[in-house]
């Protein structure tokens, strides 16, 4: 049985923001909203997927979910 379990939910120990933004750019492009990693990093870093989806759907005719 482990004596200690560490949960890194805010990216302090492991920076997952770049990985998440790369996957987000791929997913959005495949869904009909062509974008890049750089755009996602600049505009969507630190935001929830729900807020990103809402913004894109309000600005475009692309429906993501």
PDB file of N, CA, C and O in Angstrom:
ATOM      1  N   UNK A   1       0.847  -1.172   0.000  1.00  0.00           N
ATOM      2  CA  UNK A   1       0.000   0.000   0.000  1.00  0.00           C
ATOM      3  C   UNK A   1       0.897   1.241   0.000  1.00  0.00           C
ATOM      4  O   UNK A   1       1.791   1.351   0.838  1.00  0.00           O
ATOM      5  N   UNK A   2       0.670   2.174  -0.926  1.00  0.00           N
ATOM      6  CA  UNK A   2       1.484   3.394  -0.939  1.00  0.00           C
ATOM      7  C   UNK A   2       1.274   4.226   0.324  1.00  0.00           C
ATOM      8  O   UNK A   2       0.173   4.285   0.870  1.00  0.00           O
ATOM      9  N   UNK A   3       2.336   4.856   0.769  1.00  0.00           N
ATOM     10  CA  UNK A   3       2.245   5.723   1.940  1.00  0.00           C
ATOM     11  C   UNK A   3       1.847   7.141   1.569  1.00  0.00           C
ATOM     12  O   UNK A   3       1.403   7.912   2.420  1.00  0.00           O
ATOM     13  N   UNK A   4       2.006   7.484   0.288  1.00  0.00           N
ATOM     14  CA  UNK A   4       1.702   8.838  -0.143  1.00  0.00           C
ATOM     15  C   UNK A   4       1.276   8.817  -1.605  1.00  0.00           C
ATOM     16  O   UNK A   4       1.890   8.140  -2.430  1.00  0.00           O
ATOM     17  N   UNK A   5       0.240   9.550  -1.912  1.00  0.00           N
ATOM     18  CA  UNK A   5      -0.211   9.728  -3.292  1.00  0.00           C
ATOM     19  C   UNK A   5      -0.305  11.227  -3.536  1.00  0.00           C
ATOM     20  O   UNK A   5      -0.923  11.954  -2.758  1.00  0.00           O
ATOM     21  N   UNK A   6       0.316  11.686  -4.625  1.00  0.00           N
ATOM     22  CA  UNK A   6       0.293  13.110  -4.955  1.00  0.00           C
ATOM     23  C   UNK A   6      -0.541  13.310  -6.206  1.00  0.00           C
ATOM     24  O   UNK A   6      -0.297  12.670  -7.229  1.00  0.00           O
ATOM     25  N   UNK A   7      -1.513  14.183  -6.130  1.00  0.00           N
ATOM     26  CA  UNK A   7      -2.335  14.549  -7.279  1.00  0.00           C
ATOM     27  C   UNK A   7      -1.901  15.935  -7.748  1.00  0.00           C
ATOM     28  O   UNK A   7      -1.914  16.892  -6.975  1.00  0.00           O
ATOM     29  N   UNK A   8      -1.519  16.034  -9.010  1.00  0.00           N
ATOM     30  CA  UNK A   8      -1.082  17.314  -9.588  1.00  0.00           C
ATOM     31  C   UNK A   8      -2.176  17.817 -10.510  1.00  0.00           C
ATOM     32  O   UNK A   8      -2.111  17.624 -11.724  1.00  0.00           O
ATOM     33  N   UNK A   9      -3.174  18.459  -9.941  1.00  0.00           N
ATOM     34  CA  UNK A   9      -4.340  18.888 -10.715  1.00  0.00           C
ATOM     35  C   UNK A   9      -4.199  20.292 -11.282  1.00  0.00           C
ATOM     36  O   UNK A   9      -5.066  20.736 -12.036  1.00  0.00           O
ATOM     37  N   UNK A  10      -3.140  20.994 -10.942  1.00  0.00           N
ATOM     38  CA  UNK A  10      -3.006  22.364 -11.426  1.00  0.00           C
ATOM     39  C   UNK A  10      -1.734  22.605 -12.227  1.00  0.00           C
ATOM     40  O   UNK A  10      -1.405  23.754 -12.525  1.00  0.00           O
ATOM     41  N   UNK A  11      -1.008  21.540 -12.582  1.00  0.00           N
ATOM     42  CA  UNK A  11       0.152  21.686 -13.448  1.00  0.00           C
ATOM     43  C   UNK A  11       1.413  22.176 -12.768  1.00  0.00           C
ATOM     44  O   UNK A  11       2.345  22.601 -13.451  1.00  0.00           O
ATOM     45  N   UNK A  12       1.477  22.133 -11.456  1.00  0.00           N
ATOM     46  CA  UNK A  12       2.667  22.601 -10.746  1.00  0.00           C
ATOM     47  C   UNK A  12       3.828  21.625 -10.919  1.00  0.00           C
ATOM     48  O   UNK A  12       4.953  22.048 -11.182  1.00  0.00           O
ATOM     49  N   UNK A  13       3.574  20.349 -10.777  1.00  0.00           N
ATOM     50  CA  UNK A  13       4.644  19.358 -10.880  1.00  0.00           C
ATOM     51  C   UNK A  13       4.920  18.948 -12.321  1.00  0.00           C
ATOM     52  O   UNK A  13       6.077  18.770 -12.703  1.00  0.00           O
ATOM     53  N   UNK A  14       3.896  18.801 -13.105  1.00  0.00           N
ATOM     54  CA  UNK A  14       4.023  18.401 -14.508  1.00  0.00           C
ATOM     55  C   UNK A  14       3.236  19.391 -15.354  1.00  0.00           C
ATOM     56  O   UNK A  14       2.032  19.564 -15.164  1.00  0.00           O
ATOM     57  N   UNK A  15       3.924  20.038 -16.290  1.00  0.00           N
ATOM     58  CA  UNK A  15       3.262  21.020 -17.153  1.00  0.00           C
ATOM     59  C   UNK A  15       2.584  20.297 -18.311  1.00  0.00           C
ATOM     60  O   UNK A  15       3.250  19.827 -19.233  1.00  0.00           O
ATOM     61  N   UNK A  16       1.280  20.211 -18.259  1.00  0.00           N
ATOM     62  CA  UNK A  16       0.522  19.532 -19.315  1.00  0.00           C
ATOM     63  C   UNK A  16      -0.163  20.513 -20.255  1.00  0.00           C
ATOM     64  O   UNK A  16      -0.863  20.096 -21.178  1.00  0.00           O
ATOM     65  N   UNK A  17       0.025  21.802 -20.036  1.00  0.00           N
ATOM     66  CA  UNK A  17      -0.667  22.818 -20.837  1.00  0.00           C
ATOM     67  C   UNK A  17      -0.311  22.716 -22.320  1.00  0.00           C
ATOM     68  O   UNK A  17      -1.194  22.805 -23.172  1.00  0.00           O
ATOM     69  N   UNK A  18       0.980  22.531 -22.640  1.00  0.00           N
ATOM     70  CA  UNK A  18       1.374  22.422 -24.046  1.00  0.00           C
ATOM     71  C   UNK A  18       0.776  21.187 -24.701  1.00  0.00           C
ATOM     72  O   UNK A  18       0.276  21.258 -25.824  1.00  0.00           O
ATOM     73  N   UNK A  19       0.822  20.067 -24.014  1.00  0.00           N
ATOM     74  CA  UNK A  19       0.232  18.839 -24.548  1.00  0.00           C
ATOM     75  C   UNK A  19      -1.261  19.024 -24.778  1.00  0.00           C
ATOM     76  O   UNK A  19      -1.780  18.645 -25.827  1.00  0.00           O
ATOM     77  N   UNK A  20      -1.944  19.598 -23.816  1.00  0.00           N
ATOM     78  CA  UNK A  20      -3.386  19.810 -23.942  1.00  0.00           C
ATOM     79  C   UNK A  20      -3.713  20.734 -25.108  1.00  0.00           C
ATOM     80  O   UNK A  20      -4.678  20.492 -25.834  1.00  0.00           O
ATOM     81  N   UNK A  21      -2.931  21.780 -25.298  1.00  0.00           N
ATOM     82  CA  UNK A  21      -3.202  22.710 -26.394  1.00  0.00           C
ATOM     83  C   UNK A  21      -2.876  22.113 -27.759  1.00  0.00           C
ATOM     84  O   UNK A  21      -3.530  22.450 -28.746  1.00  0.00           O
ATOM     85  N   UNK A  22      -1.880  21.235 -27.835  1.00  0.00           N
ATOM     86  CA  UNK A  22      -1.610  20.533 -29.103  1.00  0.00           C
ATOM     87  C   UNK A  22      -2.794  19.641 -29.475  1.00  0.00           C
ATOM     88  O   UNK A  22      -3.242  19.640 -30.621  1.00  0.00           O
ATOM     89  N   UNK A  23      -3.290  18.892 -28.509  1.00  0.00           N
ATOM     90  CA  UNK A  23      -4.435  18.008 -28.770  1.00  0.00           C
ATOM     91  C   UNK A  23      -5.687  18.821 -29.073  1.00  0.00           C
ATOM     92  O   UNK A  23      -6.481  18.432 -29.930  1.00  0.00           O
ATOM     93  N   UNK A  24      -5.872  19.930 -28.392  1.00  0.00           N
ATOM     94  CA  UNK A  24      -7.027  20.786 -28.643  1.00  0.00           C
ATOM     95  C   UNK A  24      -6.995  21.307 -30.072  1.00  0.00           C
ATOM     96  O   UNK A  24      -8.024  21.305 -30.747  1.00  0.00           O
ATOM     97  N   UNK A  25      -5.838  21.753 -30.546  1.00  0.00           N
ATOM     98  CA  UNK A  25      -5.714  22.247 -31.921  1.00  0.00           C
ATOM     99  C   UNK A  25      -6.056  21.149 -32.921  1.00  0.00           C
ATOM    100  O   UNK A  25      -6.746  21.405 -33.909  1.00  0.00           O
ATOM    101  N   UNK A  26      -5.585  19.936 -32.677  1.00  0.00           N
ATOM    102  CA  UNK A  26      -5.898  18.808 -33.566  1.00  0.00           C
ATOM    103  C   UNK A  26      -7.393  18.518 -33.561  1.00  0.00           C
ATOM    104  O   UNK A  26      -7.995  18.321 -34.616  1.00  0.00           O
ATOM    105  N   UNK A  27      -7.988  18.491 -32.379  1.00  0.00           N
ATOM    106  CA  UNK A  27      -9.411  18.176 -32.242  1.00  0.00           C
ATOM    107  C   UNK A  27     -10.279  19.238 -32.903  1.00  0.00           C
ATOM    108  O   UNK A  27     -11.221  18.913 -33.625  1.00  0.00           O
ATOM    109  N   UNK A  28      -9.964  20.508 -32.659  1.00  0.00           N
ATOM    110  CA  UNK A  28     -10.749  21.592 -33.256  1.00  0.00           C
ATOM    111  C   UNK A  28     -10.635  21.588 -34.775  1.00  0.00           C
ATOM    112  O   UNK A  28     -11.628  21.799 -35.471  1.00  0.00           O
ATOM    113  N   UNK A  29      -9.438  21.352 -35.293  1.00  0.00           N
ATOM    114  CA  UNK A  29      -9.240  21.293 -36.740  1.00  0.00           C
ATOM    115  C   UNK A  29     -10.050  20.153 -37.337  1.00  0.00           C
ATOM    116  O   UNK A  29     -10.698  20.328 -38.369  1.00  0.00           O
ATOM    117  N   UNK A  30     -10.021  18.994 -36.705  1.00  0.00           N
ATOM    118  CA  UNK A  30     -10.794  17.845 -37.190  1.00  0.00           C
ATOM    119  C   UNK A  30     -12.295  18.103 -37.121  1.00  0.00           C
ATOM    120  O   UNK A  30     -13.059  17.545 -37.909  1.00  0.00           O
ATOM    121  N   UNK A  31     -12.721  18.948 -36.180  1.00  0.00           N
ATOM    122  CA  UNK A  31     -14.148  19.247 -36.011  1.00  0.00           C
ATOM    123  C   UNK A  31     -14.629  20.361 -36.937  1.00  0.00           C
ATOM    124  O   UNK A  31     -15.806  20.721 -36.917  1.00  0.00           O
ATOM    125  N   UNK A  32     -13.714  20.911 -37.755  1.00  0.00           N
ATOM    126  CA  UNK A  32     -14.120  21.941 -38.702  1.00  0.00           C
ATOM    127  C   UNK A  32     -13.770  23.359 -38.300  1.00  0.00           C
ATOM    128  O   UNK A  32     -14.258  24.313 -38.904  1.00  0.00           O
ATOM    129  N   UNK A  33     -12.926  23.510 -37.283  1.00  0.00           N
ATOM    130  CA  UNK A  33     -12.462  24.830 -36.842  1.00  0.00           C
ATOM    131  C   UNK A  33     -10.942  24.830 -36.946  1.00  0.00           C
ATOM    132  O   UNK A  33     -10.250  24.636 -35.946  1.00  0.00           O
ATOM    133  N   UNK A  34     -10.412  25.049 -38.169  1.00  0.00           N
ATOM    134  CA  UNK A  34      -8.956  24.973 -38.361  1.00  0.00           C
ATOM    135  C   UNK A  34      -8.214  25.957 -37.456  1.00  0.00           C
ATOM    136  O   UNK A  34      -8.505  27.153 -37.454  1.00  0.00           O
ATOM    137  N   UNK A  35      -7.273  25.451 -36.707  1.00  0.00           N
ATOM    138  CA  UNK A  35      -6.510  26.284 -35.785  1.00  0.00           C
ATOM    139  C   UNK A  35      -5.134  25.679 -35.569  1.00  0.00           C
ATOM    140  O   UNK A  35      -4.830  24.617 -36.112  1.00  0.00           O
ATOM    141  N   UNK A  36      -4.315  26.334 -34.795  1.00  0.00           N
ATOM    142  CA  UNK A  36      -2.949  25.879 -34.545  1.00  0.00           C
ATOM    143  C   UNK A  36      -2.683  25.789 -33.047  1.00  0.00           C
ATOM    144  O   UNK A  36      -3.433  26.315 -32.225  1.00  0.00           O
ATOM    145  N   UNK A  37      -1.597  25.110 -32.726  1.00  0.00           N
ATOM    146  CA  UNK A  37      -1.157  25.027 -31.338  1.00  0.00           C
ATOM    147  C   UNK A  37      -0.917  26.425 -30.770  1.00  0.00           C
ATOM    148  O   UNK A  37      -1.322  26.721 -29.646  1.00  0.00           O
ATOM    149  N   UNK A  38      -0.260  27.281 -31.550  1.00  0.00           N
ATOM    150  CA  UNK A  38       0.057  28.624 -31.081  1.00  0.00           C
ATOM    151  C   UNK A  38      -1.215  29.412 -30.752  1.00  0.00           C
ATOM    152  O   UNK A  38      -1.277  30.107 -29.738  1.00  0.00           O
ATOM    153  N   UNK A  39      -2.223  29.299 -31.611  1.00  0.00           N
ATOM    154  CA  UNK A  39      -3.489  29.998 -31.373  1.00  0.00           C
ATOM    155  C   UNK A  39      -4.150  29.475 -30.098  1.00  0.00           C
ATOM    156  O   UNK A  39      -4.616  30.253 -29.266  1.00  0.00           O
ATOM    157  N   UNK A  40      -4.187  28.170 -29.957  1.00  0.00           N
ATOM    158  CA  UNK A  40      -4.806  27.580 -28.765  1.00  0.00           C
ATOM    159  C   UNK A  40      -4.053  27.983 -27.505  1.00  0.00           C
ATOM    160  O   UNK A  40      -4.668  28.316 -26.493  1.00  0.00           O
ATOM    161  N   UNK A  41      -2.725  27.954 -27.561  1.00  0.00           N
ATOM    162  CA  UNK A  41      -1.924  28.333 -26.397  1.00  0.00           C
ATOM    163  C   UNK A  41      -2.199  29.781 -26.001  1.00  0.00           C
ATOM    164  O   UNK A  41      -2.340  30.090 -24.817  1.00  0.00           O
ATOM    165  N   UNK A  42      -2.274  30.659 -26.986  1.00  0.00           N
ATOM    166  CA  UNK A  42      -2.491  32.081 -26.710  1.00  0.00           C
ATOM    167  C   UNK A  42      -3.909  32.368 -26.203  1.00  0.00           C
ATOM    168  O   UNK A  42      -4.090  33.190 -25.305  1.00  0.00           O
ATOM    169  N   UNK A  43      -4.909  31.697 -26.773  1.00  0.00           N
ATOM    170  CA  UNK A  43      -6.303  32.054 -26.509  1.00  0.00           C
ATOM    171  C   UNK A  43      -7.051  31.148 -25.536  1.00  0.00           C
ATOM    172  O   UNK A  43      -8.046  31.568 -24.945  1.00  0.00           O
ATOM    173  N   UNK A  44      -6.587  29.919 -25.364  1.00  0.00           N
ATOM    174  CA  UNK A  44      -7.366  28.974 -24.573  1.00  0.00           C
ATOM    175  C   UNK A  44      -6.645  28.412 -23.349  1.00  0.00           C
ATOM    176  O   UNK A  44      -7.252  27.663 -22.584  1.00  0.00           O
ATOM    177  N   UNK A  45      -5.391  28.744 -23.142  1.00  0.00           N
ATOM    178  CA  UNK A  45      -4.652  28.212 -21.991  1.00  0.00           C
ATOM    179  C   UNK A  45      -5.348  28.573 -20.686  1.00  0.00           C
ATOM    180  O   UNK A  45      -5.772  29.710 -20.479  1.00  0.00           O
ATOM    181  N   UNK A  46      -5.452  27.586 -19.822  1.00  0.00           N
ATOM    182  CA  UNK A  46      -6.030  27.810 -18.508  1.00  0.00           C
ATOM    183  C   UNK A  46      -7.543  27.848 -18.460  1.00  0.00           C
ATOM    184  O   UNK A  46      -8.126  28.053 -17.395  1.00  0.00           O
ATOM    185  N   UNK A  47      -8.182  27.653 -19.596  1.00  0.00           N
ATOM    186  CA  UNK A  47      -9.647  27.729 -19.643  1.00  0.00           C
ATOM    187  C   UNK A  47     -10.255  26.336 -19.662  1.00  0.00           C
ATOM    188  O   UNK A  47      -9.603  25.366 -20.049  1.00  0.00           O
ATOM    189  N   UNK A  48     -11.483  26.251 -19.250  1.00  0.00           N
ATOM    190  CA  UNK A  48     -12.182  24.970 -19.280  1.00  0.00           C
ATOM    191  C   UNK A  48     -12.606  24.649 -20.706  1.00  0.00           C
ATOM    192  O   UNK A  48     -12.779  25.546 -21.531  1.00  0.00           O
ATOM    193  N   UNK A  49     -12.771  23.364 -20.986  1.00  0.00           N
ATOM    194  CA  UNK A  49     -13.227  22.952 -22.315  1.00  0.00           C
ATOM    195  C   UNK A  49     -14.613  23.511 -22.597  1.00  0.00           C
ATOM    196  O   UNK A  49     -14.924  23.851 -23.739  1.00  0.00           O
ATOM    197  N   UNK A  50     -15.444  23.608 -21.573  1.00  0.00           N
ATOM    198  CA  UNK A  50     -16.797  24.140 -21.766  1.00  0.00           C
ATOM    199  C   UNK A  50     -16.751  25.592 -22.229  1.00  0.00           C
ATOM    200  O   UNK A  50     -17.534  25.983 -23.095  1.00  0.00           O
ATOM    201  N   UNK A  51     -15.853  26.395 -21.671  1.00  0.00           N
ATOM    202  CA  UNK A  51     -15.774  27.797 -22.084  1.00  0.00           C
ATOM    203  C   UNK A  51     -15.189  27.938 -23.484  1.00  0.00           C
ATOM    204  O   UNK A  51     -15.600  28.814 -24.245  1.00  0.00           O
ATOM    205  N   UNK A  52     -14.231  27.080 -23.826  1.00  0.00           N
ATOM    206  CA  UNK A  52     -13.664  27.090 -25.179  1.00  0.00           C
ATOM    207  C   UNK A  52     -14.737  26.711 -26.187  1.00  0.00           C
ATOM    208  O   UNK A  52     -14.897  27.379 -27.209  1.00  0.00           O
ATOM    209  N   UNK A  53     -15.468  25.646 -25.905  1.00  0.00           N
ATOM    210  CA  UNK A  53     -16.539  25.196 -26.798  1.00  0.00           C
ATOM    211  C   UNK A  53     -17.586  26.287 -26.977  1.00  0.00           C
ATOM    212  O   UNK A  53     -18.009  26.562 -28.100  1.00  0.00           O
ATOM    213  N   UNK A  54     -17.999  26.901 -25.897  1.00  0.00           N
ATOM    214  CA  UNK A  54     -19.021  27.944 -25.971  1.00  0.00           C
ATOM    215  C   UNK A  54     -18.549  29.111 -26.830  1.00  0.00           C
ATOM    216  O   UNK A  54     -19.301  29.604 -27.671  1.00  0.00           O
ATOM    217  N   UNK A  55     -17.317  29.556 -26.628  1.00  0.00           N
ATOM    218  CA  UNK A  55     -16.785  30.678 -27.404  1.00  0.00           C
ATOM    219  C   UNK A  55     -16.749  30.355 -28.895  1.00  0.00           C
ATOM    220  O   UNK A  55     -17.173  31.168 -29.717  1.00  0.00           O
ATOM    221  N   UNK A  56     -16.251  29.184 -29.244  1.00  0.00           N
ATOM    222  CA  UNK A  56     -16.149  28.813 -30.659  1.00  0.00           C
ATOM    223  C   UNK A  56     -17.527  28.689 -31.283  1.00  0.00           C
ATOM    224  O   UNK A  56     -17.747  29.163 -32.397  1.00  0.00           O
ATOM    225  N   UNK A  57     -18.451  28.061 -30.584  1.00  0.00           N
ATOM    226  CA  UNK A  57     -19.799  27.899 -31.134  1.00  0.00           C
ATOM    227  C   UNK A  57     -20.516  29.234 -31.282  1.00  0.00           C
ATOM    228  O   UNK A  57     -21.308  29.408 -32.209  1.00  0.00           O
ATOM    229  N   UNK A  58     -20.252  30.178 -30.386  1.00  0.00           N
ATOM    230  CA  UNK A  58     -20.880  31.499 -30.492  1.00  0.00           C
ATOM    231  C   UNK A  58     -20.288  32.322 -31.633  1.00  0.00           C
ATOM    232  O   UNK A  58     -20.995  33.122 -32.247  1.00  0.00           O
ATOM    233  N   UNK A  59     -19.002  32.137 -31.923  1.00  0.00           N
ATOM    234  CA  UNK A  59     -18.331  32.921 -32.959  1.00  0.00           C
ATOM    235  C   UNK A  59     -18.482  32.337 -34.360  1.00  0.00           C
ATOM    236  O   UNK A  59     -18.319  33.048 -35.352  1.00  0.00           O
ATOM    237  N   UNK A  60     -18.788  31.057 -34.444  1.00  0.00           N
ATOM    238  CA  UNK A  60     -18.843  30.383 -35.743  1.00  0.00           C
ATOM    239  C   UNK A  60     -20.122  29.562 -35.846  1.00  0.00           C
ATOM    240  O   UNK A  60     -20.925  29.513 -34.915  1.00  0.00           O
ATOM    241  N   UNK A  61     -20.287  28.934 -36.968  1.00  0.00           N
ATOM    242  CA  UNK A  61     -21.418  28.012 -37.135  1.00  0.00           C
ATOM    243  C   UNK A  61     -21.006  26.579 -36.832  1.00  0.00           C
ATOM    244  O   UNK A  61     -21.804  25.657 -37.000  1.00  0.00           O
ATOM    245  N   UNK A  62     -19.776  26.384 -36.389  1.00  0.00           N
ATOM    246  CA  UNK A  62     -19.265  25.054 -36.072  1.00  0.00           C
ATOM    247  C   UNK A  62     -19.852  24.593 -34.745  1.00  0.00           C
ATOM    248  O   UNK A  62     -19.753  25.301 -33.743  1.00  0.00           O
ATOM    249  N   UNK A  63     -20.460  23.414 -34.731  1.00  0.00           N
ATOM    250  CA  UNK A  63     -20.999  22.820 -33.507  1.00  0.00           C
ATOM    251  C   UNK A  63     -20.056  21.716 -33.060  1.00  0.00           C
ATOM    252  O   UNK A  63     -19.766  20.792 -33.820  1.00  0.00           O
ATOM    253  N   UNK A  64     -19.587  21.812 -31.847  1.00  0.00           N
ATOM    254  CA  UNK A  64     -18.561  20.900 -31.361  1.00  0.00           C
ATOM    255  C   UNK A  64     -19.092  19.774 -30.485  1.00  0.00           C
ATOM    256  O   UNK A  64     -18.347  18.850 -30.160  1.00  0.00           O
ATOM    257  N   UNK A  65     -20.326  19.828 -30.107  1.00  0.00           N
ATOM    258  CA  UNK A  65     -20.794  18.749 -29.247  1.00  0.00           C
ATOM    259  C   UNK A  65     -22.276  18.662 -29.173  1.00  0.00           C
ATOM    260  O   UNK A  65     -22.810  17.795 -28.481  1.00  0.00           O
TER     261      UNK A  65
END
